[in-house]
């Protein structure tokens, strides 16, 4: 007893001490329907979470949502902001010119692109004429997945089976396991999702078969051959611990790793059997991988750890048309992020891609352990026992894909893409002809839509990173650079667009295979997961716009008092003239104490000074004044109030964008006065107008309308996805009627 306790403590210590921290994010998202028609609008909702601690709040503030076709062409791309909990909503219209067929929605943050493309969630949708699809029959199919990837002798092991009907959809059917003599060893049945797991104790030299169906219509599928030449992992859990066993021959120098989303990648001692305490580990999948001395995976196993049963306090099966949905009553606890979908029931059953309808519960599964079969979606009317069977069966078919263990252990963990927490304009400022770079100056951007102004320093290498606020699609920024003496000039600008990594669509390759499932003797044969990243590059079509910059030759002002108007209005004082521009600026007076002795200070007896402030301060500085130029020469408001207005010909208020085109750092605009007889030279803009390709999509209010029952009566599959207070994903699905 004492020896076993010491062994357990050693395992627990190693499990924690050799952790390789992996800051990660995951995204769950879903569309409101499975099938659409041309001209429909796709409503999308979901949330982004961080996975390396229980806080759950994401590292990133932005993510990308894309609509692609079967050729990897990106038809629509949106950039979305997430709220404090990571929740987001958007809508995406379907162009009436696109062909019918299967399309794909995918969502990711830049931080997620540090990992394999397989971990990027990609959900298929169907665009059809009548809302349903028809496919030719491909025969029923059976997939067999022994625990650890093979059958071995020496003890009992789990085996999962997945059955599909003639159209490739999950099949609920009885089956039996027989040996080579036809002896029935056990009988069972698959769930509504097509999965079931059974236990078998293989005997050396024996062959085993799966018999699907009853009577004459049954089909027989051979199970994999017994193989004890190489190792196979077995894993189980109970009372806050998981136990592992390695059957078969363990090669010299083998290593044993485990991975959980909150703990990262860890190494544990290689033993024939072991126990690890995971009582303090949260919900999620625990993966165990045995590798060779070079960290190449030989065998693996996965278990689903859930610390509490899923509540379901409200089993309401009907709603009135447009009735509001109380999500918390359905889930039975307070949620921090939720989505509700009402999918027409016929569509949820008959659509080719119905089994690919995403659920929140899968968010923590498919991005770590990935299978050639889709994660089983929540089935209406399925029992909790069958749901556990679905998940455990799917996990026996899965492979660990979060990262390349060999690469991480040899090179360490490196993040190529950092979390995106701010919008920014990036680029380089060149001199004329691009023969030299402007170094250590400053750069100003003026946002056209809302008159906000932003500023940053130019780096020593001539590059700049200029943080800006959120902006809508098609918004433009006037960008102007100045040298370190605040002098402006004619420069050339090179902008770096929003760097979006190429993301491969692995699910595109899987969809056809899953629709037509065929018999196999070994569950893992026929699909090369490690070759997925070798797919051809994404082809971006004309639907996705590019960044655009052009030189602005002139800025014309519409806030101008001409010489005729000056003569007609007969302004006598500068103060009277400023009143004309009261919408944009205000004149403020104050007294100065400099030159006074101590007894006179604060008495208001000092000289009077004047200041011209904008009515609305810029984002850069609320105290900066509106600059005043007379015949192109800078002056101040104190001198301006003493001007003889009879000598003034024109007065023009220039917005910040117009100002910085002529003068350095006029971040609050300027007032241009010309005297009679003065001939101003034609001014060219000393900057460019830059239009980024991606604005921030802002359809939250419109998308949130999905939290009510449909207005149209009928039968629906109601799917409620939520994120609990401890950021555990949960899905509840049931058939409901709308009256």
Secondary structure as UniProt FT lines:
FT   HELIX           2..17
FT   STRAND          25..31
FT   STRAND          35..36
FT   TURN            38..39
FT   STRAND          41..50
FT   TURN            54..55
FT   STRAND          62..68
FT   TURN            70..71
FT   STRAND          74..81
FT   TURN            84..85
FT   STRAND          87..93
FT   TURN            96..97
FT   STRAND          101..108
FT   HELIX           111..114
FT   HELIX           117..119
FT   STRAND          122..127
FT   STRAND          141..146
FT   HELIX           147..149
FT   STRAND          157..164
FT   TURN            166..167
FT   STRAND          174..179
FT   TURN            180..181
FT   STRAND          184..189
FT   TURN            192..193
FT   STRAND          195..200
FT   TURN            204..205
FT   STRAND          208..212
FT   HELIX           215..217
FT   STRAND          219..222
FT   STRAND          232..238
FT   TURN            239..240
FT   STRAND          241..247
FT   TURN            252..253
FT   STRAND          255..260
FT   TURN            261..263
FT   STRAND          264..268
FT   STRAND          273..277
FT   TURN            279..280
FT   STRAND          284..291
FT   TURN            293..294
FT   STRAND          297..305
FT   STRAND          318..319
FT   TURN            321..322
FT   HELIX           327..331
FT   STRAND          335..344
FT   HELIX           345..350
FT   TURN            352..353
FT   HELIX           354..356
FT   HELIX           360..364
FT   TURN            365..368
FT   STRAND          369..371
FT   TURN            380..381
FT   HELIX           384..396
FT   STRAND          398..400
FT   HELIX           405..411
FT   STRAND          423..430
FT   HELIX           432..434
FT   STRAND          442..447
FT   TURN            448..450
FT   STRAND          453..458
FT   TURN            460..461
FT   STRAND          463..468
FT   TURN            473..474
FT   STRAND          477..482
FT   TURN            484..485
FT   STRAND          492..496
FT   HELIX           506..515
FT   TURN            523..526
FT   HELIX           529..534
FT   TURN            542..543
FT   STRAND          548..551
FT   STRAND          560..561
FT   HELIX           563..569
FT   HELIX           574..579
FT   TURN            580..584
FT   STRAND          585..591
FT   TURN            594..595
FT   TURN            598..604
FT   STRAND          608..614
FT   STRAND          627..630
FT   TURN            631..632
FT   STRAND          633..635
FT   HELIX           637..640
FT   TURN            641..642
FT   HELIX           645..647
FT   STRAND          648..654
FT   HELIX           656..660
FT   TURN            661..662
FT   TURN            664..665
FT   TURN            667..668
FT   STRAND          670..675
FT   TURN            676..677
FT   STRAND          688..691
FT   STRAND          696..697
FT   HELIX           700..703
FT   HELIX           704..706
FT   STRAND          714..724
FT   TURN            725..726
FT   STRAND          729..738
//
